[in-house]
C-alpha cells in the first residue's frame, strides 16, 4: 500500500515538471546507459562525457545530482574546477619570443637608419 502511494505521489509530481526538466533527465539517463553499455569491462568516462556533466551542472542546477548514477556529484564538481584551472593556466601562460615593438619605436629605428647610412 505504501509503495502504491509513493508511486502515485511520484506520478503527480512528474506531471507538474516542465518539459525542459523531463528532456534533460531523459538526456542524462540515456547518456549514462550509453556509458554503461560500452564494451569494456569497466566503463571509462571520456572527456566529452565529463564535459556533458559539467554542462549539465551549469544548465540544470536543481536536478542534475538526483539523476547522476555513474559517479559521485563531488567528482563532477572536481572536473569543473579542474577545467577552470586548466583554462586560467592556459590564459596566463607566458608568451614565447620577444615582445613586439611599438610603432613609435619602429619609426625611430627606421629614421635613425636613414639618417646614418654607415650605421650597422
N, C-alpha and C positions, 0 to 999 in steps of 0.2 A: 504494500500500500504506500509506504513511504517513497519507494522507488518510482511509483507511478506519479505521485505528487511532484517529486523533483523533476521528472521528465516533463510534466505539464507546465511547471514553472519555467523550465528552460525554453520550451516552445513559445510561451508567451513573451519571454524576454527577447528571444531571437526574432520574433515578429516585429518588435519595436526598433530593431537595429537598422541603421542606414544601409543602403545598397553599397556604399563605399566600404564600410566595415566588412560586409559579407564578401565583397570581391577581394579585399586584401587578405582576409582569413583564408579564402579559397586559394589564393596565390601562394601563401606561405605553407599551407598544408600540402599542396601539390609539389612545391619545391622540396620539402622535407622527404616526401615519398620518393622523388627522383633521386635524391642523395642516398637514401637507404637502399634503393634498387640497383645501385651501381654494382658492377661485377666483382669488385674486390672484397676480401673477407671483412675488412674494416672500412666503412665508408669514410673517405677523406674529403674534407671540405677544400674546395678550390678558392682562389682569390675572388672569383666572381660570386661565389656563394657568400663569402664574407661581406663583400660589398653590398649584396642584396639585403643582408640582415642589418647592416649599418644603415642602409637607406630606409628599411622598414622601421627602424628605431626612430628615425627622424620624421618619417611620413605618417606613421601610425603610432603615436606615443602612448595611447591609452590601452592598446590591445596586443601589442607585439609579444609581450612577455608571456601572456597566457597561452599563446599558440606555439611557443618555442619548445620543441621536444628533443632536438638532437644535440644541443649544447646548453650550457647554463647562460642565463641573461648577463651575468658578470663577464663572461667570455666575449659576448658581443660588444659590451662597453669597453673592454680592453682592446678589441680590434679597432674601435672608433678612436680611442686615444692614440693607439699606435699609428693609425692613419694620419692623425693631426701632427704627431711628432715627425713622421716622415715628410709630410708636406712642408712644415716650417723649417726642417733641416735642409730641404731642397731649396726653399726660398732664400734662406740666409747663407747659402754656400758661398765660398769665396770664388770670385770670378778669376779665371786663368788669364794670364797675359798682362801686358801693360795697360793702364787706363788710357782712354782716348784723350787726345789734346783738344782743348777748346779752340774754336775758330780764330779767336784773337791771337792765341799763341802760334797757330799755324801761319797766320798772316804775318806776324812778326818775324818768324823764321824765314819765310819767303822773301820778305823785304830785306832782311839782313843778307840773304844770299844774293839778291840782285845788287845791293849796294857794294858788296865785297866780292868781286869776281875771283880773287885768289883765295878766298876762304874755302876751307875743306868741306 
